[in-house]
Amino acid sequence: MTERQLVVQKKAEYGAGPLFRAAGTVAGVMTGSALLVLANVLLLVAVPAAPVLGAWAVVALLPAGPALVACMYAFNRLLEGRDSGVYRDFVRSYRMNFLPALKVWTPCLLILAVIAVNLAGLPAALTPAAPALRLALLVLALLVLTTAVHALLLLARFSFRTRDLFRLSLYGFGAHKRVALGNMGILFVAATLLLVTTAYLLPVIAGTVVFLLCLNSRPLLRLVEAKFTAA
């Protein structure tokens, strides 16, 4: 082996080890988290006013849909080892999928808002039906949020119609129960953490939560690609 070949081999090995890959993943997640927060500045303003200005909080949550899709697109490419840069991938997807993401996210957000209003309107008194009704509404909210996450993940990867995204999202509950339960668990833990601490923790953990959802959902994306896309 010539000296030049040895130099090339050393350069290829440098930066290809597990520590460098882990560092690159952490840096990518941090970049995606920062972009996710920047794209949802309105939400940060709405957090303290949410109990008073519920409608404003819903409006502030609308940009979260396109931002989530963009973040999922960038993180999926990061997990696949495509070195095009999280920032570039985020911006590209945000521009490309802004309107389709709103079409998916808006109905889910409205359903979640209705559930939140009903939860807030439950009587404070401990009537026999109140705990069961509250639990049912919370479970319904978790199911709706998981459905939205599945649809947004699919949108970040494929170009299906909105109604087909929802159908495939619901299909994922039966076809890949482990993925669905895993995503529900991630969302439940994140929501519980925010409830027992403070909503201001959301910008800190949002990127990590999205990355975990992308990591857990890889089998579902592979299944959809194998069964519902052309070779």
N, C-alpha and C positions, 0 to 999 in steps of 0.2 A: 504494500500500500504506500503510495507516495505521500510526501509531506502535505501537499495540498488537499488530498483526500482525507487525511487525518484532521486537518483544520476544519473542513466541511462537516465531518462526522461529529467533532466536538461542538460545533455551532448548532448542529441539529439536536444533539443531546442536551445542550444547555437550554433550559426553558421548557423541556419536554417531560420533566420528572413530575411525580405526584404533588410535590410541594408547590411547584410553579403552577401546576394546573389548579390546585386548590386556591392559591393566591389569586389567580386570574378569575376564578369563580366568585370569590369573595368580593373582589374589586368590581366585577360585573353586577353582582347583586346590589352593592352599594350605589353604583351608578344608576341602575334601574330604580332603586328606592328613591334617590334624589329626584329623578325625572318624574316619578309617580307623584311625589309630594308637590313639585312645581306645577304639575298639570292640574292639581286639585287645591289651589290656593283658596278658592271660594269656600271649600269645605272647611278649611282651617278657621276661616272667619265665622262660619255658621255654627261651629261646635258650641261656643258659649251661648249663642242665641237660640239653639235648637229647641229647648223647652218652651220658649215663648213664640218663636217664629218658625213653626213647623213647616209651613209651605216654603219658606225661604231655604230651609235645610234640604228639602226635596230638590229644589232647583239647583242648589249648590252641589248635590250629589250627581246630577246629570253628567257632568264631564268625567266622572269616575269611570263610566263605561268605556269610552274610547281610550282612556289612559290605562285601564286594566288590560284591554286587548293589546295595546302597544307594548306594555310591560311583559305580557305573556308571550308575545311574538319574539321579543328580544331574549327572554329567558329560555324559551324553547330552542332557539338557535344557539344559545350559550351551552345548553345541555348537549346539543348535538355536536359541539366542537367547531362550529362555524365561526371563524375569527374575523367577522366583519365589524365588530364593535357594538356594544350594547346601545350606545348613544345613537349611532346611525340607524340601527334596526328599530329602535323605539320611535324615532322621528318618522322613519319611512312608514311604519305600520300606522302611526297616529294619523298621518295624512291620508293614507290609503283606506283605512277602515273606520274613519270618524263617523260617517253617517250610518253604515251598517251596524256599528256598535251601538249607536243611539237607538236604532230600531229594536235591537235585542234587549238592551239594558232598561229602556224606559218602561215597558209594561211590567217587568219584574220589579222595578223600583216603585211603581204605583201600587202594586199588590203588597209589597212590604210596607209602604206607607199606610195603607188601609189596615193591615195587621197591627201596626204600631198604634194607630188611633184607637183601635178596639182594645188593645192591651191597656192603654192609658185610661180608657173609659170604664174599665172593670171596677166594680165597687170595692172600696177599701175594706169593707167588712168581710170577715171570713165566712161567707155563705158556703153551703156544701158544694155547690157547683163551681164556685170561683176558682179553686186550685186546679181542678181538672180542665176548665176552660182555658185558664192561663197556660197550662202545660200544652194543650192542644194547639193554641195559637203560636207558641214558641217553636213547637215541632214543625208546624206549617211554615213558619218563617225560615227555619233552617232548610227545609226541603226546597222552598222557592229560591233561596240564596244559592243552594248547591246546584239547582237547575240552571240558574243564571251563570254561575261559574263554568259549568260544562259547556253551555252555549257560547260563552265568550272564548273559552279555550279552543273550541272547534272553529270559531270565526277567525281566531289568530292563526290557524293552520290551513283552513280550507275555504273555498269560495262557494258555500251552499246558500240557498235561499233562507230567509229568516225562519219561515215555518219549518223547513227541514232541519235547521239548527236546533230548534226546540224539540222536534221529534227525536233526533239523534241524542240530544241531551237526556231526554227521558229514557231512551233506549239504553243509555249507559248505566242506569240504575239496575237494570236486570242483566245486561250483558257482562258488566264488570262490577259486581257488588263490592268487591274489595276496594276498588278505586272510589266508588261512590261513598262507601262508609269512611274511607280514609279522608276524603275531602270534607265530608260532614264533620268528622272529628277535628280536623285542622280549623275549620270555621268556628266550631263550638268552643274550642280552647281559646282561640283568638278573641271571640266575643266575650267569653267569661273573664279573660284577663283584662279586657277594657272595662267591664262592669265593676270588677272588684278593685281596680286601680283608678285610672282616669282616661277619658276619651282622648286626651292630648298625647297618649302613648301611641295612638294609631299611626302617625307619620313615621315613628321609629320602627314599628314591626310590620308595616304594610308590605314593604318589598320582600321581606323574608317569608311572609305568609304566601304571597303570590308565587315565589320561587318554590316553596314546598308544594303548593297546589300543582304547579307545572311538573315537578318531579314525580309526584304521586300519580298524575294523570297520563303519563307516557304510555302505559299499556292500552288505555282507552283510545288514545290518538292513533296508535298503531293498528288497533282493531278496526277503527273507522276507515283508516286509509286502505287496509286490506280488503274490506268488504264493500265499501261504498264509493271508491274512486277508481278511475281507469288506471290500468298499468302504465 
